[in-house]
């Protein structure tokens, strides 16, 4: 199974509960920058929030990267970020949850995600090092790096994790969109200020203003 198929299965799973409506990504739909080709799509998930996907290929097909971002604007859930990278014989899976929760007194229970994480604890971990966003990254996040032999297990982990996230969303409390946008903006503005692998590519290609538009309007939906 290709990594693109795994991400499509995630979208299909989400669409069953939160119908997806594709929105125009405009000039950002297809981007060529720094030897990479990016395909970007944006969706509105009814009753959930902003969803975006980014597929990237480069270096003569030696690198593939899939990204799925969910910014829950109608549910008080953490921001969800999924990255899957195949490069130079390595398979990397990173699923991160960021604390954009509005209700501090009654936070959503993520213990089922912690159970999924524990189920796959034997898979090789990937040390991401220290980053500016560590203070808002939740402990239920997971990062793995292995070889081709680990790919089937990585795919099962990704699917189980995502399925659990969507199931938790069913009973998560409703939330007001503007409140969630402000919470998510802490992470988004941090990306724009501090940079990162993908962020830096877009900053060099588009400059600050257009990259900010891409991140705020399309990838994360922190601006309407």
C-alpha positions as CSV (number, residue, x, y, z in Angstrom):
1,X,0.0,0.0,0.0
2,X,1.4,3.4,-0.9
3,X,1.4,6.1,1.7
4,X,-1.1,8.1,-0.4
5,X,-3.6,5.2,-0.1
6,X,-3.3,5.3,3.7
7,X,-4.1,9.0,3.8
8,X,-7.0,8.5,1.4
9,X,-8.4,5.9,3.7
10,X,-8.2,8.4,6.6
11,X,-10.2,10.9,4.5
12,X,-12.7,8.2,3.6
13,X,-13.1,7.3,7.3
14,X,-13.6,10.9,8.3
15,X,-16.1,11.5,5.5
16,X,-18.4,8.9,7.0
17,X,-19.0,10.9,10.1
18,X,-18.0,14.5,9.0
19,X,-18.9,15.0,5.3
20,X,-16.0,16.6,3.5
21,X,-16.5,19.5,1.1
22,X,-13.5,20.4,-1.0
23,X,-12.6,24.1,-1.1
24,X,-10.4,25.7,-3.7
25,X,-6.7,25.9,-2.9
26,X,-6.2,28.3,-5.8
27,X,-2.6,28.8,-6.9
28,X,-1.4,26.6,-4.0
29,X,-3.1,23.5,-5.5
30,X,0.1,22.6,-7.4
31,X,3.4,23.9,-6.3
32,X,6.9,23.2,-7.6
33,X,9.7,24.4,-5.2
34,X,13.2,23.3,-4.2
35,X,13.0,20.1,-6.3
36,X,9.7,19.1,-4.8
37,X,6.2,18.9,-6.3
38,X,3.4,19.6,-3.9
39,X,-0.3,18.9,-4.3
40,X,-2.5,20.7,-1.7
41,X,-6.2,20.3,-1.0
42,X,-8.4,21.9,1.5
43,X,-11.7,20.6,2.9
44,X,-14.4,21.7,5.3
45,X,-15.4,18.7,7.5
46,X,-19.0,19.4,8.5
47,X,-19.3,19.5,12.2
48,X,-15.6,19.2,12.8
49,X,-13.5,21.9,11.1
50,X,-10.7,22.6,8.7
51,X,-8.9,19.7,7.0
52,X,-6.0,20.0,4.6
53,X,-3.9,17.4,2.8
54,X,-0.5,17.9,1.1
55,X,1.2,15.3,-1.0
56,X,4.9,15.9,-2.0
57,X,7.3,14.1,-4.2
58,X,10.8,14.9,-5.1
59,X,14.4,14.0,-5.9
60,X,13.4,11.8,-8.8
61,X,10.9,9.9,-6.8
62,X,13.2,9.0,-4.0
63,X,11.2,11.0,-1.5
64,X,7.5,11.0,-0.8
65,X,5.7,12.9,1.9
66,X,2.0,12.9,2.9
67,X,0.6,15.4,5.4
68,X,-2.9,15.5,6.9
69,X,-3.9,18.4,9.2
70,X,-7.2,18.7,11.1
71,X,-7.9,21.9,12.9
72,X,-11.1,21.1,14.9
73,X,-13.1,24.3,15.0
74,X,-16.5,22.9,16.0
75,X,-15.2,20.3,18.5
76,X,-12.9,20.9,21.5
77,X,-10.2,18.5,20.3
78,X,-6.5,19.0,19.9
79,X,-5.1,20.0,16.5
80,X,-4.1,16.9,14.6
81,X,-1.0,16.7,12.4
82,X,0.0,13.5,10.4
83,X,3.2,13.2,8.4
84,X,4.5,10.2,6.6
85,X,7.8,10.3,4.8
86,X,9.5,7.7,2.6
87,X,13.1,8.6,1.7
88,X,16.3,6.8,1.1
89,X,14.9,3.5,2.3
90,X,13.6,4.9,5.5
91,X,9.9,5.1,6.6
92,X,9.0,7.8,9.0
93,X,5.6,8.3,10.7
94,X,4.9,11.3,12.8
95,X,1.5,11.9,14.4
96,X,1.3,15.0,16.6
97,X,-1.5,16.5,18.7
98,X,-1.2,20.1,19.7
99,X,-3.0,21.6,22.7
100,X,-5.6,23.9,21.2
101,X,-8.2,22.9,23.8
102,X,-10.5,25.7,24.9
103,X,-12.1,24.1,28.0
104,X,-9.3,23.8,30.6
105,X,-11.7,22.7,33.3
106,X,-13.1,19.7,31.4
107,X,-10.5,18.5,28.9
108,X,-11.3,15.8,26.4
109,X,-10.2,12.3,27.5
110,X,-7.4,11.1,25.2
111,X,-6.6,7.9,27.1
112,X,-7.8,5.7,24.2
113,X,-5.2,7.3,22.0
114,X,-2.6,6.6,24.7
115,X,-3.6,3.0,24.6
116,X,-3.1,2.9,20.8
117,X,0.3,4.4,21.3
118,X,1.2,1.8,23.9
119,X,0.1,-1.0,21.6
120,X,2.8,-0.1,19.1
121,X,5.5,0.9,21.6
122,X,7.8,-1.9,20.3
123,X,8.1,-0.2,16.9
124,X,11.3,1.9,16.5
125,X,11.0,5.4,17.9
126,X,12.2,8.5,16.1
127,X,13.9,11.1,18.3
128,X,12.7,14.5,16.9
129,X,14.9,16.5,19.3
130,X,13.8,19.7,21.0
131,X,11.6,22.3,19.3
132,X,9.9,25.5,20.1
133,X,6.4,23.9,20.1
134,X,7.2,21.2,22.6
135,X,5.3,23.0,25.4
136,X,2.0,22.7,23.4
137,X,2.6,19.2,21.9
138,X,0.6,16.6,23.8
139,X,2.2,13.4,25.2
140,X,-0.1,11.3,23.1
141,X,1.9,12.3,20.0
142,X,3.9,9.5,18.4
143,X,7.0,9.4,16.1
144,X,8.5,6.3,14.5
145,X,11.3,5.7,12.0
146,X,12.1,2.3,10.4
147,X,12.8,0.4,7.3
148,X,10.6,-1.2,4.6
149,X,9.9,-4.1,6.9
150,X,8.2,-1.8,9.4
151,X,5.9,-0.2,6.8
152,X,2.9,-2.6,7.3
153,X,3.1,-1.9,11.1
154,X,3.4,1.8,10.6
155,X,0.3,1.8,8.4
156,X,-1.7,-0.1,11.0
157,X,-0.6,2.3,13.7
158,X,-1.6,5.3,11.6
159,X,-5.0,3.8,10.8
160,X,-5.7,2.8,14.4
161,X,-4.6,6.2,15.7
162,X,-6.7,8.1,13.3
163,X,-9.8,5.8,13.8
164,X,-9.5,6.4,17.5
165,X,-9.2,10.2,17.1
166,X,-12.4,10.3,14.9
167,X,-14.2,8.1,17.5
168,X,-13.2,10.5,20.3
169,X,-14.5,13.4,18.2
170,X,-18.0,11.9,18.3
171,X,-18.4,12.7,22.0
172,X,-16.1,15.6,22.3
173,X,-17.9,18.8,23.4
174,X,-18.9,21.4,20.8
175,X,-16.8,24.6,20.7
176,X,-17.1,28.0,19.2
177,X,-15.0,28.4,16.0
178,X,-13.3,31.8,16.8
179,X,-12.1,30.5,20.2
180,X,-10.5,27.5,18.5
181,X,-8.9,29.6,15.8
182,X,-7.2,31.8,18.4
183,X,-5.8,28.7,20.2
184,X,-4.6,27.1,16.9
185,X,-3.0,30.4,15.9
186,X,-0.4,30.0,18.6
187,X,1.0,27.0,16.7
188,X,0.5,28.4,13.2
189,X,2.1,31.8,14.0
190,X,5.0,29.9,15.7
191,X,5.6,27.9,12.5
192,X,5.7,31.1,10.5
193,X,8.1,32.7,12.9
194,X,10.4,29.8,13.7
195,X,10.2,27.9,10.4
196,X,10.6,24.2,9.8
197,X,11.4,21.9,6.8
198,X,8.2,22.4,4.8
199,X,7.7,26.0,6.1
200,X,11.1,27.1,5.0
201,X,10.5,25.7,1.5
202,X,7.4,27.8,1.1
203,X,8.9,30.9,2.7
204,X,11.8,30.8,0.2
205,X,9.5,30.1,-2.7
206,X,6.6,32.5,-1.9
207,X,7.9,34.9,0.7
208,X,6.3,35.7,4.1
209,X,3.0,37.2,3.0
210,X,1.9,34.4,0.6
211,X,3.2,31.7,2.9
212,X,1.2,33.2,5.8
213,X,-1.9,33.1,3.6
214,X,-1.3,29.5,2.7
215,X,-0.9,28.5,6.4
216,X,-3.7,30.6,7.9
217,X,-6.3,30.3,5.2
218,X,-5.7,26.8,3.7
219,X,-3.6,24.5,5.7
220,X,-4.9,25.4,9.1
221,X,-8.0,27.6,8.6
222,X,-7.1,30.0,11.4
223,X,-8.4,32.8,9.3
224,X,-11.8,32.7,7.5
